[in-house]
Amino acid sequence: MTWINRYGDPQLPAMVFLHGFMGAKEDWQPMMAKISQYFHCICIDLPGHGGNSFTLPHPGLFSAAEHIIQTVNNLGYTEFHLVGYSLGGRIALQVARIQPQAILSLTLESAHPGLLSDDEKKQRAINDNNWADKLLSQPFEHFVQQWYQQAVFSDLSDKQRHFLISKRLSNQPKSLHACYLATSLSLQQDCRNVVEKLTCRCAFIAGEQDKKFQHLAHNWQQSLHSGASLQLVIIAGVGHNIHSMQPHIFSNTLLSLLRDEPTQ
């Protein structure tokens, strides 16, 4: 399948990687040489991204999660470690909600567990519809440039921002548009209790400069009932998109979490 990249010995435990909005399966490639020594790594293009033409219904987070589960099952794996960044992390939470028994570990990078109030959801729907309109009404390069000017990406240098923009221009705006609306955060269920249903290790990786998602993760930890655990790891000197900006540190952190070593 053109929308899957695999690395490492297929006999090793499987680890599935889900990228963020406008990302691609190739985003994880810089980490694969190291991580694939310990896991069979499966990097998947999300629906509407890269080579994945699967069209989501509206709302589509549940269908996106089912699509990921079916994809991994078709490769011969019924249990797997799961890593998701941003949108990929939100889909990962849905995967864990649907099939908790399949998850060997859950690692979320800068991923929102869900909005709590109707007012928040209403405002987010307005915001997402505005971005969706821009996606189809403007030259795509202008849209991508505006996207990476958002506050959540304020830590990026001009060089880093241009690097990400250049990587995203290969996407198809109409396919992204369908995915973006179908997976809007305004449509997402509150997934904070998903961690309470899992018996495996659950971790949240946030960038030191990404105060919004640090705050979300701290509040999430405090909301959990006794017995449930969400480990928070903060990576120094980076913001929202940790694995793209610091792939070596991210891969070391991930391996440390799963191999019971001290995180660096």
Buried (B, 14 or more C-beta within 10 A) or exposed (E): EEBBBBBBEEEEBBBBBBBBBBBBBBBBBBBBEBBBEBBBBBBBBBBBBBEBEBEBEEBBBBBBBBBBBEBBEEBEBEEBBBBBBBBBBBBBBBBBBBBBEBBBBBBBBBBBBBBEEEEEBEEBBEEBBEBBEBBEEBEBEEBBBEBBEEEBBEBBEEEBBEBBBEBBEEBEBEBBBBBBBBBBBBBBBEBBBBBBEBEBBBBBBBBBBBEBBBEBBBEBBEBBEEEBEBBEBBBEEBBBBBBBBBBEBBBBBBBBBBEEEEBE
